[in-house]
Amino acid sequence: YHVEDEETDQRPFKCILDVGLQTTAVGHRMWGALKGAVDGGLHIPHTNKKFPGFKPAEEKGQEAEYDAEAHKEKIFGAHVKEYMEMLEEEDPTKYEAHFAKFIAEDINGEKLEEMYTEAHEKIKEDPEYEPAEKKGITHTREADQITSSDGTEHVRSKKIGLEARRAKVAEKIAAAQAKLMEEDDDE
């Protein structure tokens, strides 16, 4: 997957994938993000060992296999399609609960690949990120009670500052010392 040097002046942007504390399990979604970035033209040194469809060599000296078709099926949701069809047959109520939005949009297992293909085409047409419109909800706080303009209410403890915490601790220490002094006087 290293990009071959061409005779052009411009080279692809080279990146290094930093997964941080993420577990690098086979088939993890971060490998999908890596694949998308590489397909998008970034030069990211990697191997395909963690991609879906990779089968390591069974014995020494044999070649490892990478099934790109299995990876493509994973990208286009074939595993979700199988799960949808299995749930639809075995537990229709669970199917309706899990895939309620798909059902509302008239998307079944057969239309799933078409949906993903359409999404990929839209991303290719206009890859610019457009933030969602803000809902204009305002929040007001009265002590620990937070009321939103949409009518929801929440209870959240208010953080106190460093000085207030220190004063609170000093007050507790003074109260404990006074209690000990009182007990000593009683004896």
C-alpha angles and dihedrals in degrees: 000000000000112000113247116236111254130194093256124106094230120077127191117267109265117222136177119221110230109190095180111194094343115127109246097219122164111270095014114157092244087070087057089055089049091050091049092050092049091047088049091061105266118134106230116165108230146130127235094235093110097043120106109263096038115128117187120224112278094212135022113275095026123115121252115237129227116191105200090184091062089051091050090050090053091050092050094047103253089147090053090048090053091048092049092051093046092050092045090057100038105032115013094177092055089045091054091048096047098042101032094129092047090051091048089053090046093244117148131170092280093055095046097090090047090053092052092045090052091049091051091050092051090050091050091050095051115008094174114118114240114196116225118255115266114248094223094234114159127199128212124194127210108178105302095342117096118192121193126208089241090063101258120132129203136181113224126168112237117236116240124215129249095262092050091049091050091049090049091051092046089051091052091048091050091049091050092048091049090051091051092048090050091052091049091051091050092057 
